[in-house]
């Protein structure tokens, strides 16, 4: 008789034994060194899935990096851009200076996941995960980025700087040693004379893993010839790679049609793309010269930033500052939050996602689990002013924070305008996805007073409706934007 075995997605994942919240870089590195099976976590959007999908194993300790000041912040001047390890993709998107100083990075960040995921996922995490499909890697390679890495030698802090090209050693592998952390990403800022662009080929317009992603940076002064060129391409090999052959064709040229054609041809010949579930190698081989040619023409014609949105919504309202009450959390430790305006304490947070903790420990069923991997948006809540996918947030990270669920957006006696509009515009169908749409839509309206259709589509791109009711949903957001709002009975 054949013995039945569960599918990997049916297996229980690794549990979290404790959650540690250090307040300095040295303390974070010491926690990684001193705790068995310790993993750093900031956004957690990849790590939580890896733990859940990895099958049974020893319990782990998570070391929270979001409470470490040394890993925060963005600085931009005429020469250099510096990004802390806990900077999120939406912080890049929202930064007013980065669309000029680092256009390829901004373009890559706005294509990653959804607004809710971009409020959590970090650029450094995208690098450390080291998947060839990770979009920011090609942008940062083309920008000639370096990473600062820190570790402990005894009690001494030891730091080194590695070029990003040397940081990756293969498929999902890097030079990071045990107990080391990326602390900062640095690269030369683009000048007004430089040309740069990041492009993506995907199978859908949002929440799509790249079939091919490509970044180009051309350094020049005024109308002079290109002084240096860097092209990087991803989702075609075991790691994101530079294309020096195409770069050498462009160096010293004025980017005319002949140079563009030669560079596109060189790029196409430089790699032998992989086959995977998203595309065949043959298709990628066909598309690479097309993507390179189009990108170079857009740079030449001054259209590199033509599709960058003027005011991209990030589903972020004025951000509350959390006040963590506990440095080490296990499942017997109570965490303290403000939940829909009411102080709340409950245990069970170390091994739970925020979604499960809200439902199981706090008894609020409105937030739904649709996919458990950040794809559908049904679990959207607002954490410290930001819309997030609660299925991918460690509950312990909410300690000291402010949470708003669909129950806190409005009530039957005092509904939020978007709740009324969903009824009036027939946007409510089966209802399963609606709590996530309500929280995301209310956050969008708090951020943008009168969003246009592009802003609505971008703001709601992380929320899926299986009943295909998108047109009435968009209309409901429009209607709510035009409706006078009352703060009475609402935590929004």
TORKOL-4160 file (C-alpha; in steps of 0.2 Angstrom, whole numbers, padded with zeros to 4 digits, m for minus):
492
<pt num="1" X="0000" Y="0000" Z="0000"/>
<pt num="2" X="0006" Y="0017" Z="m0004"/>
<pt num="3" X="0009" Y="0028" Z="0011"/>
<pt num="4" X="0000" Y="0045" Z="0010"/>
<pt num="5" X="0011" Y="0060" Z="0013"/>
<pt num="6" X="0005" Y="0078" Z="0014"/>
<pt num="7" X="0009" Y="0090" Z="0001"/>
<pt num="8" X="0022" Y="0103" Z="0006"/>
<pt num="9" X="0009" Y="0117" Z="0008"/>
<pt num="10" X="m0001" Y="0105" Z="0020"/>
<pt num="11" X="0013" Y="0103" Z="0032"/>
<pt num="12" X="0015" Y="0114" Z="0047"/>
<pt num="13" X="0029" Y="0126" Z="0046"/>
<pt num="14" X="0043" Y="0131" Z="0058"/>
<pt num="15" X="0036" Y="0140" Z="0074"/>
<pt num="16" X="0043" Y="0155" Z="0082"/>
<pt num="17" X="0049" Y="0152" Z="0099"/>
<pt num="18" X="0053" Y="0170" Z="0104"/>
<pt num="19" X="0053" Y="0188" Z="0096"/>
<pt num="20" X="0068" Y="0199" Z="0101"/>
<pt num="21" X="0067" Y="0218" Z="0099"/>
<pt num="22" X="0084" Y="0226" Z="0101"/>
<pt num="23" X="0087" Y="0245" Z="0101"/>
<pt num="24" X="0104" Y="0246" Z="0094"/>
<pt num="25" X="0114" Y="0238" Z="0080"/>
<pt num="26" X="0126" Y="0230" Z="0092"/>
<pt num="27" X="0112" Y="0222" Z="0102"/>
<pt num="28" X="0104" Y="0216" Z="0086"/>
<pt num="29" X="0120" Y="0207" Z="0081"/>
<pt num="30" X="0122" Y="0200" Z="0098"/>
<pt num="31" X="0105" Y="0193" Z="0098"/>
<pt num="32" X="0108" Y="0184" Z="0081"/>
<pt num="33" X="0124" Y="0177" Z="0088"/>
<pt num="34" X="0117" Y="0172" Z="0105"/>
<pt num="35" X="0101" Y="0164" Z="0100"/>
<pt num="36" X="0099" Y="0147" Z="0092"/>
<pt num="37" X="0091" Y="0147" Z="0075"/>
<pt num="38" X="0090" Y="0166" Z="0075"/>
<pt num="39" X="0084" Y="0175" Z="0059"/>
<pt num="40" X="0083" Y="0194" Z="0056"/>
<pt num="41" X="0066" Y="0201" Z="0052"/>
<pt num="42" X="0061" Y="0218" Z="0046"/>
<pt num="43" X="0047" Y="0218" Z="0033"/>
<pt num="44" X="0046" Y="0199" Z="0035"/>
<pt num="45" X="0036" Y="0197" Z="0018"/>
<pt num="46" X="0048" Y="0183" Z="0012"/>
<pt num="47" X="0054" Y="0176" Z="0029"/>
<pt num="48" X="0036" Y="0172" Z="0035"/>
<pt num="49" X="0032" Y="0163" Z="0019"/>
<pt num="50" X="0049" Y="0153" Z="0020"/>
<pt num="51" X="0045" Y="0148" Z="0038"/>
<pt num="52" X="0027" Y="0143" Z="0034"/>
<pt num="53" X="0031" Y="0133" Z="0019"/>
<pt num="54" X="0048" Y="0125" Z="0024"/>
<pt num="55" X="0040" Y="0110" Z="0033"/>
<pt num="56" X="0043" Y="0105" Z="0051"/>
<pt num="57" X="0059" Y="0110" Z="0060"/>
<pt num="58" X="0067" Y="0118" Z="0075"/>
<pt num="59" X="0058" Y="0133" Z="0082"/>
<pt num="60" X="0066" Y="0149" Z="0077"/>
<pt num="61" X="0070" Y="0166" Z="0086"/>
<pt num="62" X="0066" Y="0182" Z="0076"/>
<pt num="63" X="0076" Y="0197" Z="0079"/>
<pt num="64" X="0067" Y="0213" Z="0074"/>
<pt num="65" X="0077" Y="0226" Z="0065"/>
<pt num="66" X="0064" Y="0239" Z="0064"/>
<pt num="67" X="0068" Y="0245" Z="0081"/>
<pt num="68" X="0087" Y="0248" Z="0077"/>
<pt num="69" X="0090" Y="0267" Z="0073"/>
<pt num="70" X="0106" Y="0264" Z="0064"/>
<pt num="71" X="0097" Y="0254" Z="0050"/>
<pt num="72" X="0084" Y="0268" Z="0046"/>
<pt num="73" X="0084" Y="0283" Z="0035"/>
<pt num="74" X="0088" Y="0290" Z="0017"/>
<pt num="75" X="0100" Y="0303" Z="0013"/>
<pt num="76" X="0102" Y="0311" Z="m0004"/>
<pt num="77" X="0115" Y="0324" Z="m0010"/>
<pt num="78" X="0122" Y="0329" Z="m0027"/>
<pt num="79" X="0135" Y="0315" Z="m0026"/>
<pt num="80" X="0128" Y="0300" Z="m0016"/>
<pt num="81" X="0112" Y="0291" Z="m0011"/>
<pt num="82" X="0112" Y="0281" Z="0005"/>
<pt num="83" X="0098" Y="0270" Z="0011"/>
<pt num="84" X="0096" Y="0261" Z="0027"/>
<pt num="85" X="0093" Y="0243" Z="0028"/>
<pt num="86" X="0075" Y="0245" Z="0035"/>
<pt num="87" X="0070" Y="0257" Z="0022"/>
<pt num="88" X="0054" Y="0251" Z="0013"/>
<pt num="89" X="0050" Y="0251" Z="m0005"/>
<pt num="90" X="0036" Y="0264" Z="m0002"/>
<pt num="91" X="0048" Y="0275" Z="0007"/>
<pt num="92" X="0058" Y="0275" Z="m0009"/>
<pt num="93" X="0042" Y="0278" Z="m0019"/>
<pt num="94" X="0037" Y="0293" Z="m0008"/>
<pt num="95" X="0054" Y="0301" Z="m0007"/>
<pt num="96" X="0053" Y="0317" Z="m0017"/>
<pt num="97" X="0072" Y="0317" Z="m0022"/>
<pt num="98" X="0074" Y="0299" Z="m0027"/>
<pt num="99" X="0064" Y="0300" Z="m0044"/>
<pt num="100" X="0078" Y="0311" Z="m0050"/>
<pt num="101" X="0093" Y="0304" Z="m0040"/>
<pt num="102" X="0089" Y="0286" Z="m0043"/>
<pt num="103" X="0075" Y="0284" Z="m0055"/>
<pt num="104" X="0078" Y="0265" Z="m0059"/>
<pt num="105" X="0077" Y="0261" Z="m0041"/>
<pt num="106" X="0061" Y="0271" Z="m0039"/>
<pt num="107" X="0054" Y="0263" Z="m0054"/>
<pt num="108" X="0058" Y="0246" Z="m0048"/>
<pt num="109" X="0051" Y="0249" Z="m0031"/>
<pt num="110" X="0034" Y="0254" Z="m0037"/>
<pt num="111" X="0032" Y="0238" Z="m0047"/>
<pt num="112" X="0035" Y="0227" Z="m0032"/>
<pt num="113" X="0020" Y="0218" Z="m0025"/>
<pt num="114" X="0007" Y="0230" Z="m0019"/>
<pt num="115" X="0005" Y="0246" Z="m0009"/>
<pt num="116" X="0002" Y="0235" Z="0007"/>
<pt num="117" X="0018" Y="0224" Z="0003"/>
<pt num="118" X="0028" Y="0240" Z="m0001"/>
<pt num="119" X="0024" Y="0247" Z="0016"/>
<pt num="120" X="0033" Y="0232" Z="0024"/>
<pt num="121" X="0046" Y="0225" Z="0012"/>
<pt num="122" X="0063" Y="0232" Z="0013"/>
<pt num="123" X="0075" Y="0236" Z="m0001"/>
<pt num="124" X="0089" Y="0227" Z="0009"/>
<pt num="125" X="0078" Y="0212" Z="0011"/>
<pt num="126" X="0076" Y="0211" Z="m0007"/>
<pt num="127" X="0095" Y="0210" Z="m0009"/>
<pt num="128" X="0098" Y="0198" Z="0005"/>
<pt num="129" X="0084" Y="0186" Z="m0002"/>
<pt num="130" X="0095" Y="0186" Z="m0018"/>
<pt num="131" X="0082" Y="0179" Z="m0030"/>
<pt num="132" X="0086" Y="0183" Z="m0048"/>
<pt num="133" X="0068" Y="0189" Z="m0050"/>
<pt num="134" X="0070" Y="0203" Z="m0036"/>
<pt num="135" X="0067" Y="0219" Z="m0046"/>
<pt num="136" X="0078" Y="0231" Z="m0036"/>
<pt num="137" X="0094" Y="0221" Z="m0039"/>
<pt num="138" X="0095" Y="0225" Z="m0057"/>
<pt num="139" X="0092" Y="0244" Z="m0053"/>
<pt num="140" X="0105" Y="0244" Z="m0039"/>
<pt num="141" X="0117" Y="0235" Z="m0050"/>
<pt num="142" X="0115" Y="0247" Z="m0064"/>
<pt num="143" X="0117" Y="0261" Z="m0052"/>
<pt num="144" X="0134" Y="0254" Z="m0046"/>
<pt num="145" X="0128" Y="0251" Z="m0028"/>
<pt num="146" X="0138" Y="0245" Z="m0013"/>
<pt num="147" X="0132" Y="0237" Z="0003"/>
<pt num="148" X="0139" Y="0240" Z="0020"/>
<pt num="149" X="0139" Y="0224" Z="0031"/>
<pt num="150" X="0141" Y="0223" Z="0050"/>
<pt num="151" X="0145" Y="0209" Z="0062"/>
<pt num="152" X="0153" Y="0206" Z="0079"/>
<pt num="153" X="0171" Y="0200" Z="0082"/>
<pt num="154" X="0169" Y="0196" Z="0101"/>
<pt num="155" X="0162" Y="0212" Z="0107"/>
<pt num="156" X="0169" Y="0223" Z="0093"/>
<pt num="157" X="0158" Y="0229" Z="0079"/>
<pt num="158" X="0166" Y="0224" Z="0062"/>
<pt num="159" X="0161" Y="0233" Z="0046"/>
<pt num="160" X="0165" Y="0230" Z="0028"/>
<pt num="161" X="0159" Y="0237" Z="0011"/>
<pt num="162" X="0156" Y="0225" Z="m0004"/>
<pt num="163" X="0151" Y="0230" Z="m0021"/>
<pt num="164" X="0134" Y="0224" Z="m0026"/>
<pt num="165" X="0141" Y="0213" Z="m0040"/>
<pt num="166" X="0152" Y="0204" Z="m0028"/>
<pt num="167" X="0138" Y="0203" Z="m0015"/>
<pt num="168" X="0129" Y="0189" Z="m0024"/>
<pt num="169" X="0137" Y="0172" Z="m0026"/>
<pt num="170" X="0124" Y="0162" Z="m0035"/>
<pt num="171" X="0105" Y="0157" Z="m0034"/>
<pt num="172" X="0098" Y="0165" Z="m0018"/>
<pt num="173" X="0116" Y="0165" Z="m0010"/>
<pt num="174" X="0127" Y="0180" Z="m0005"/>
<pt num="175" X="0143" Y="0184" Z="0004"/>
<pt num="176" X="0134" Y="0187" Z="0021"/>
<pt num="177" X="0141" Y="0177" Z="0035"/>
<pt num="178" X="0133" Y="0169" Z="0050"/>
<pt num="179" X="0127" Y="0183" Z="0061"/>
<pt num="180" X="0130" Y="0197" Z="0048"/>
<pt num="181" X="0118" Y="0210" Z="0043"/>
<pt num="182" X="0117" Y="0222" Z="0028"/>
<pt num="183" X="0116" Y="0240" Z="0036"/>
<pt num="184" X="0116" Y="0252" Z="0022"/>
<pt num="185" X="0116" Y="0253" Z="0003"/>
<pt num="186" X="0125" Y="0267" Z="m0006"/>
<pt num="187" X="0128" Y="0272" Z="m0024"/>
<pt num="188" X="0132" Y="0288" Z="m0034"/>
<pt num="189" X="0117" Y="0299" Z="m0037"/>
<pt num="190" X="0112" Y="0302" Z="m0055"/>
<pt num="191" X="0116" Y="0319" Z="m0062"/>
<pt num="192" X="0104" Y="0329" Z="m0073"/>
<pt num="193" X="0114" Y="0324" Z="m0088"/>
<pt num="194" X="0114" Y="0306" Z="m0085"/>
<pt num="195" X="0101" Y="0294" Z="m0093"/>
<pt num="196" X="0093" Y="0280" Z="m0084"/>
<pt num="197" X="0078" Y="0268" Z="m0084"/>
<pt num="198" X="0071" Y="0252" Z="m0077"/>
<pt num="199" X="0059" Y="0242" Z="m0086"/>
<pt num="200" X="0049" Y="0226" Z="m0082"/>
<pt num="201" X="0041" Y="0212" Z="m0093"/>
<pt num="202" X="0027" Y="0203" Z="m0082"/>
<pt num="203" X="0012" Y="0193" Z="m0085"/>
<pt num="204" X="0000" Y="0205" Z="m0077"/>
<pt num="205" X="0000" Y="0224" Z="m0073"/>
<pt num="206" X="0002" Y="0222" Z="m0054"/>
<pt num="207" X="0008" Y="0209" Z="m0041"/>
<pt num="208" X="0018" Y="0200" Z="m0055"/>
<pt num="209" X="0035" Y="0192" Z="m0053"/>
<pt num="210" X="0046" Y="0198" Z="m0068"/>
<pt num="211" X="0048" Y="0188" Z="m0083"/>
<pt num="212" X="0063" Y="0200" Z="m0087"/>
<pt num="213" X="0068" Y="0215" Z="m0078"/>
<pt num="214" X="0081" Y="0227" Z="m0084"/>
<pt num="215" X="0090" Y="0243" Z="m0078"/>
<pt num="216" X="0101" Y="0255" Z="m0089"/>
<pt num="217" X="0112" Y="0269" Z="m0082"/>
<pt num="218" X="0121" Y="0280" Z="m0094"/>
<pt num="219" X="0134" Y="0292" Z="m0087"/>
<pt num="220" X="0137" Y="0308" Z="m0097"/>
<pt num="221" X="0139" Y="0327" Z="m0097"/>
<pt num="222" X="0128" Y="0338" Z="m0107"/>
<pt num="223" X="0127" Y="0332" Z="m0125"/>
<pt num="224" X="0144" Y="0324" Z="m0125"/>
<pt num="225" X="0147" Y="0305" Z="m0128"/>
<pt num="226" X="0142" Y="0292" Z="m0115"/>
<pt num="227" X="0156" Y="0291" Z="m0103"/>
<pt num="228" X="0151" Y="0275" Z="m0095"/>
<pt num="229" X="0136" Y="0263" Z="m0096"/>
<pt num="230" X="0130" Y="0249" Z="m0085"/>
<pt num="231" X="0116" Y="0237" Z="m0090"/>
<pt num="232" X="0109" Y="0224" Z="m0078"/>
<pt num="233" X="0096" Y="0211" Z="m0082"/>
<pt num="234" X="0086" Y="0199" Z="m0070"/>
<pt num="235" X="0075" Y="0184" Z="m0071"/>
<pt num="236" X="0085" Y="0176" Z="m0085"/>
<pt num="237" X="0099" Y="0167" Z="m0075"/>
<pt num="238" X="0103" Y="0160" Z="m0058"/>
<pt num="239" X="0107" Y="0178" Z="m0052"/>
<pt num="240" X="0105" Y="0195" Z="m0059"/>
<pt num="241" X="0119" Y="0199" Z="m0071"/>
<pt num="242" X="0128" Y="0214" Z="m0078"/>
<pt num="243" X="0129" Y="0215" Z="m0097"/>
<pt num="244" X="0147" Y="0222" Z="m0100"/>
<pt num="245" X="0146" Y="0218" Z="m0119"/>
<pt num="246" X="0131" Y="0230" Z="m0122"/>
<pt num="247" X="0139" Y="0243" Z="m0110"/>
<pt num="248" X="0155" Y="0243" Z="m0121"/>
<pt num="249" X="0145" Y="0246" Z="m0137"/>
<pt num="250" X="0137" Y="0261" Z="m0129"/>
<pt num="251" X="0152" Y="0269" Z="m0121"/>
<pt num="252" X="0159" Y="0283" Z="m0132"/>
<pt num="253" X="0143" Y="0285" Z="m0143"/>
<pt num="254" X="0129" Y="0298" Z="m0144"/>
<pt num="255" X="0116" Y="0285" Z="m0143"/>
<pt num="256" X="0110" Y="0285" Z="m0161"/>
<pt num="257" X="0100" Y="0271" Z="m0169"/>
<pt num="258" X="0115" Y="0261" Z="m0174"/>
<pt num="259" X="0122" Y="0261" Z="m0157"/>
<pt num="260" X="0105" Y="0256" Z="m0149"/>
<pt num="261" X="0103" Y="0242" Z="m0162"/>
<pt num="262" X="0121" Y="0236" Z="m0158"/>
<pt num="263" X="0118" Y="0236" Z="m0139"/>
<pt num="264" X="0102" Y="0227" Z="m0140"/>
<pt num="265" X="0110" Y="0214" Z="m0151"/>
<pt num="266" X="0124" Y="0212" Z="m0139"/>
<pt num="267" X="0112" Y="0211" Z="m0124"/>
<pt num="268" X="0102" Y="0197" Z="m0132"/>
<pt num="269" X="0118" Y="0187" Z="m0136"/>
<pt num="270" X="0126" Y="0189" Z="m0119"/>
<pt num="271" X="0114" Y="0177" Z="m0109"/>
<pt num="272" X="0106" Y="0161" Z="m0111"/>
<pt num="273" X="0089" Y="0163" Z="m0102"/>
<pt num="274" X="0081" Y="0150" Z="m0091"/>
<pt num="275" X="0065" Y="0141" Z="m0093"/>
<pt num="276" X="0053" Y="0142" Z="m0078"/>
<pt num="277" X="0034" Y="0143" Z="m0074"/>
<pt num="278" X="0033" Y="0161" Z="m0080"/>
<pt num="279" X="0041" Y="0160" Z="m0097"/>
<pt num="280" X="0052" Y="0149" Z="m0108"/>
<pt num="281" X="0070" Y="0154" Z="m0112"/>
<pt num="282" X="0066" Y="0155" Z="m0130"/>
<pt num="283" X="0053" Y="0169" Z="m0126"/>
<pt num="284" X="0065" Y="0178" Z="m0115"/>
<pt num="285" X="0079" Y="0177" Z="m0128"/>
<pt num="286" X="0067" Y="0185" Z="m0141"/>
<pt num="287" X="0061" Y="0199" Z="m0129"/>
<pt num="288" X="0078" Y="0205" Z="m0122"/>
<pt num="289" X="0084" Y="0214" Z="m0138"/>
<pt num="290" X="0066" Y="0222" Z="m0139"/>
<pt num="291" X="0067" Y="0228" Z="m0121"/>
<pt num="292" X="0084" Y="0235" Z="m0122"/>
<pt num="293" X="0081" Y="0244" Z="m0138"/>
<pt num="294" X="0065" Y="0252" Z="m0132"/>
<pt num="295" X="0073" Y="0257" Z="m0115"/>
<pt num="296" X="0088" Y="0265" Z="m0124"/>
<pt num="297" X="0076" Y="0275" Z="m0136"/>
<pt num="298" X="0066" Y="0281" Z="m0121"/>
<pt num="299" X="0082" Y="0287" Z="m0113"/>
<pt num="300" X="0088" Y="0296" Z="m0129"/>
<pt num="301" X="0071" Y="0304" Z="m0132"/>
<pt num="302" X="0069" Y="0310" Z="m0115"/>
<pt num="303" X="0055" Y="0299" Z="m0110"/>
<pt num="304" X="0063" Y="0289" Z="m0096"/>
<pt num="305" X="0052" Y="0296" Z="m0083"/>
<pt num="306" X="0036" Y="0298" Z="m0093"/>
<pt num="307" X="0026" Y="0285" Z="m0084"/>
<pt num="308" X="0032" Y="0290" Z="m0067"/>
<pt num="309" X="0016" Y="0295" Z="m0057"/>
<pt num="310" X="0015" Y="0313" Z="m0051"/>
<pt num="311" X="0008" Y="0308" Z="m0034"/>
<pt num="312" X="0009" Y="0289" Z="m0031"/>
<pt num="313" X="m0002" Y="0283" Z="m0017"/>
<pt num="314" X="0007" Y="0273" Z="m0004"/>
<pt num="315" X="m0008" Y="0269" Z="0007"/>
<pt num="316" X="0000" Y="0278" Z="0021"/>
<pt num="317" X="m0008" Y="0291" Z="0033"/>
<pt num="318" X="0002" Y="0301" Z="0046"/>
<pt num="319" X="0012" Y="0288" Z="0054"/>
<pt num="320" X="0010" Y="0284" Z="0072"/>
<pt num="321" X="0026" Y="0280" Z="0082"/>
<pt num="322" X="0025" Y="0263" Z="0091"/>
<pt num="323" X="0030" Y="0262" Z="0109"/>
<pt num="324" X="0036" Y="0244" Z="0111"/>
<pt num="325" X="0034" Y="0238" Z="0129"/>
<pt num="326" X="0043" Y="0222" Z="0129"/>
<pt num="327" X="0061" Y="0218" Z="0123"/>
<pt num="328" X="0058" Y="0199" Z="0122"/>
<pt num="329" X="0041" Y="0191" Z="0117"/>
<pt num="330" X="0036" Y="0173" Z="0118"/>
<pt num="331" X="0018" Y="0166" Z="0117"/>
<pt num="332" X="0016" Y="0168" Z="0136"/>
<pt num="333" X="0020" Y="0187" Z="0135"/>
<pt num="334" X="0006" Y="0199" Z="0133"/>
<pt num="335" X="0008" Y="0213" Z="0120"/>
<pt num="336" X="m0001" Y="0229" Z="0121"/>
<pt num="337" X="m0009" Y="0238" Z="0106"/>
<pt num="338" X="m0022" Y="0251" Z="0103"/>
<pt num="339" X="m0035" Y="0242" Z="0093"/>
<pt num="340" X="m0048" Y="0252" Z="0084"/>
<pt num="341" X="m0045" Y="0266" Z="0097"/>
<pt num="342" X="m0046" Y="0255" Z="0112"/>
<pt num="343" X="m0031" Y="0248" Z="0122"/>
<pt num="344" X="m0029" Y="0230" Z="0121"/>
<pt num="345" X="m0018" Y="0217" Z="0129"/>
<pt num="346" X="m0016" Y="0198" Z="0124"/>
<pt num="347" X="m0004" Y="0184" Z="0123"/>
<pt num="348" X="0000" Y="0172" Z="0109"/>
<pt num="349" X="0010" Y="0185" Z="0098"/>
<pt num="350" X="0027" Y="0177" Z="0096"/>
<pt num="351" X="0021" Y="0163" Z="0084"/>
<pt num="352" X="0006" Y="0171" Z="0077"/>
<pt num="353" X="0004" Y="0182" Z="0062"/>
<pt num="354" X="m0005" Y="0199" Z="0065"/>
<pt num="355" X="m0020" Y="0192" Z="0056"/>
<pt num="356" X="m0022" Y="0176" Z="0067"/>
<pt num="357" X="m0019" Y="0187" Z="0083"/>
<pt num="358" X="m0032" Y="0199" Z="0078"/>
<pt num="359" X="m0045" Y="0185" Z="0075"/>
<pt num="360" X="m0040" Y="0172" Z="0088"/>
<pt num="361" X="m0034" Y="0182" Z="0103"/>
<pt num="362" X="m0044" Y="0198" Z="0100"/>
<pt num="363" X="m0060" Y="0191" Z="0093"/>
<pt num="364" X="m0062" Y="0202" Z="0078"/>
<pt num="365" X="m0067" Y="0191" Z="0063"/>
<pt num="366" X="m0069" Y="0205" Z="0050"/>
<pt num="367" X="m0051" Y="0204" Z="0044"/>
<pt num="368" X="m0051" Y="0188" Z="0032"/>
<pt num="369" X="m0038" Y="0176" Z="0026"/>
<pt num="370" X="m0039" Y="0174" Z="0008"/>
<pt num="371" X="m0022" Y="0167" Z="0002"/>
<pt num="372" X="m0010" Y="0168" Z="0017"/>
<pt num="373" X="0004" Y="0174" Z="0006"/>
<pt num="374" X="0000" Y="0193" Z="0003"/>
<pt num="375" X="m0008" Y="0191" Z="m0014"/>
<pt num="376" X="m0026" Y="0195" Z="m0011"/>
<pt num="377" X="m0027" Y="0209" Z="0001"/>
<pt num="378" X="m0042" Y="0202" Z="0011"/>
<pt num="379" X="m0032" Y="0203" Z="0027"/>
<pt num="380" X="m0028" Y="0222" Z="0025"/>
<pt num="381" X="m0027" Y="0232" Z="0041"/>
<pt num="382" X="m0019" Y="0248" Z="0046"/>
<pt num="383" X="m0004" Y="0247" Z="0057"/>
<pt num="384" X="0004" Y="0263" Z="0063"/>
<pt num="385" X="m0005" Y="0273" Z="0049"/>
<pt num="386" X="0000" Y="0261" Z="0035"/>
<pt num="387" X="m0010" Y="0248" Z="0026"/>
<pt num="388" X="m0002" Y="0231" Z="0027"/>
<pt num="389" X="m0006" Y="0213" Z="0023"/>
<pt num="390" X="m0008" Y="0206" Z="0041"/>
<pt num="391" X="m0005" Y="0188" Z="0035"/>
<pt num="392" X="0013" Y="0193" Z="0033"/>
<pt num="393" X="0016" Y="0204" Z="0048"/>
<pt num="394" X="0023" Y="0195" Z="0064"/>
<pt num="395" X="0010" Y="0199" Z="0078"/>
<pt num="396" X="0024" Y="0203" Z="0090"/>
<pt num="397" X="0030" Y="0218" Z="0079"/>
<pt num="398" X="0013" Y="0226" Z="0083"/>
<pt num="399" X="0018" Y="0228" Z="0101"/>
<pt num="400" X="0015" Y="0246" Z="0106"/>
<pt num="401" X="0007" Y="0250" Z="0089"/>
<pt num="402" X="m0010" Y="0257" Z="0083"/>
<pt num="403" X="m0021" Y="0245" Z="0073"/>
<pt num="404" X="m0036" Y="0249" Z="0064"/>
<pt num="405" X="m0047" Y="0234" Z="0056"/>
<pt num="406" X="m0063" Y="0235" Z="0046"/>
<pt num="407" X="m0072" Y="0236" Z="0062"/>
<pt num="408" X="m0064" Y="0252" Z="0067"/>
<pt num="409" X="m0067" Y="0261" Z="0050"/>
<pt num="410" X="m0085" Y="0264" Z="0054"/>
<pt num="411" X="m0101" Y="0255" Z="0062"/>
<pt num="412" X="m0119" Y="0253" Z="0056"/>
<pt num="413" X="m0124" Y="0269" Z="0064"/>
<pt num="414" X="m0110" Y="0279" Z="0058"/>
<pt num="415" X="m0103" Y="0271" Z="0043"/>
<pt num="416" X="m0088" Y="0278" Z="0034"/>
<pt num="417" X="m0092" Y="0286" Z="0017"/>
<pt num="418" X="m0083" Y="0272" Z="0008"/>
<pt num="419" X="m0094" Y="0259" Z="0017"/>
<pt num="420" X="m0110" Y="0268" Z="0012"/>
<pt num="421" X="m0103" Y="0270" Z="m0006"/>
<pt num="422" X="m0099" Y="0251" Z="m0008"/>
<pt num="423" X="m0118" Y="0248" Z="m0004"/>
<pt num="424" X="m0124" Y="0262" Z="m0015"/>
<pt num="425" X="m0113" Y="0258" Z="m0030"/>
<pt num="426" X="m0117" Y="0239" Z="m0029"/>
<pt num="427" X="m0098" Y="0236" Z="m0025"/>
<pt num="428" X="m0102" Y="0222" Z="m0012"/>
<pt num="429" X="m0104" Y="0205" Z="m0020"/>
<pt num="430" X="m0099" Y="0189" Z="m0011"/>
<pt num="431" X="m0091" Y="0200" Z="0003"/>
<pt num="432" X="m0076" Y="0190" Z="0007"/>
<pt num="433" X="m0064" Y="0203" Z="m0001"/>
<pt num="434" X="m0073" Y="0218" Z="0005"/>
<pt num="435" X="m0065" Y="0221" Z="0022"/>
<pt num="436" X="m0048" Y="0223" Z="0014"/>
<pt num="437" X="m0055" Y="0234" Z="0000"/>
<pt num="438" X="m0064" Y="0245" Z="0014"/>
<pt num="439" X="m0048" Y="0247" Z="0024"/>
<pt num="440" X="m0037" Y="0250" Z="0009"/>
<pt num="441" X="m0050" Y="0262" Z="0001"/>
<pt num="442" X="m0052" Y="0272" Z="0017"/>
<pt num="443" X="m0033" Y="0274" Z="0019"/>
<pt num="444" X="m0032" Y="0280" Z="0001"/>
<pt num="445" X="m0045" Y="0293" Z="0004"/>
<pt num="446" X="m0036" Y="0299" Z="0020"/>
<pt num="447" X="m0020" Y="0300" Z="0009"/>
<pt num="448" X="m0027" Y="0308" Z="m0007"/>
<pt num="449" X="m0042" Y="0319" Z="m0005"/>
<pt num="450" X="m0049" Y="0317" Z="m0023"/>
<pt num="451" X="m0039" Y="0302" Z="m0031"/>
<pt num="452" X="m0040" Y="0300" Z="m0050"/>
<pt num="453" X="m0043" Y="0284" Z="m0058"/>
<pt num="454" X="m0025" Y="0279" Z="m0060"/>
<pt num="455" X="m0022" Y="0283" Z="m0041"/>
<pt num="456" X="m0037" Y="0272" Z="m0037"/>
<pt num="457" X="m0031" Y="0258" Z="m0047"/>
<pt num="458" X="m0013" Y="0259" Z="m0040"/>
<pt num="459" X="m0020" Y="0261" Z="m0022"/>
<pt num="460" X="m0031" Y="0246" Z="m0024"/>
<pt num="461" X="m0019" Y="0235" Z="m0034"/>
<pt num="462" X="m0016" Y="0224" Z="m0019"/>
<pt num="463" X="m0034" Y="0219" Z="m0017"/>
<pt num="464" X="m0042" Y="0206" Z="m0028"/>
<pt num="465" X="m0060" Y="0203" Z="m0031"/>
<pt num="466" X="m0064" Y="0185" Z="m0037"/>
<pt num="467" X="m0081" Y="0191" Z="m0042"/>
<pt num="468" X="m0073" Y="0203" Z="m0054"/>
<pt num="469" X="m0082" Y="0218" Z="m0047"/>
<pt num="470" X="m0069" Y="0231" Z="m0050"/>
<pt num="471" X="m0079" Y="0244" Z="m0060"/>
<pt num="472" X="m0092" Y="0247" Z="m0046"/>
<pt num="473" X="m0077" Y="0246" Z="m0033"/>
<pt num="474" X="m0068" Y="0260" Z="m0042"/>
<pt num="475" X="m0084" Y="0270" Z="m0043"/>
<pt num="476" X="m0087" Y="0268" Z="m0025"/>
<pt num="477" X="m0071" Y="0275" Z="m0021"/>
<pt num="478" X="m0075" Y="0290" Z="m0032"/>
<pt num="479" X="m0092" Y="0292" Z="m0024"/>
<pt num="480" X="m0084" Y="0291" Z="m0006"/>
<pt num="481" X="m0071" Y="0305" Z="m0011"/>
<pt num="482" X="m0085" Y="0317" Z="m0016"/>
<pt num="483" X="m0095" Y="0313" Z="0000"/>
<pt num="484" X="m0093" Y="0324" Z="0016"/>
<pt num="485" X="m0085" Y="0314" Z="0030"/>
<pt num="486" X="m0088" Y="0314" Z="0048"/>
<pt num="487" X="m0076" Y="0308" Z="0061"/>
<pt num="488" X="m0090" Y="0303" Z="0073"/>
<pt num="489" X="m0089" Y="0284" Z="0076"/>
<pt num="490" X="m0074" Y="0282" Z="0065"/>
<pt num="491" X="m0056" Y="0278" Z="0069"/>
<pt num="492" X="m0050" Y="0282" Z="0051"/>
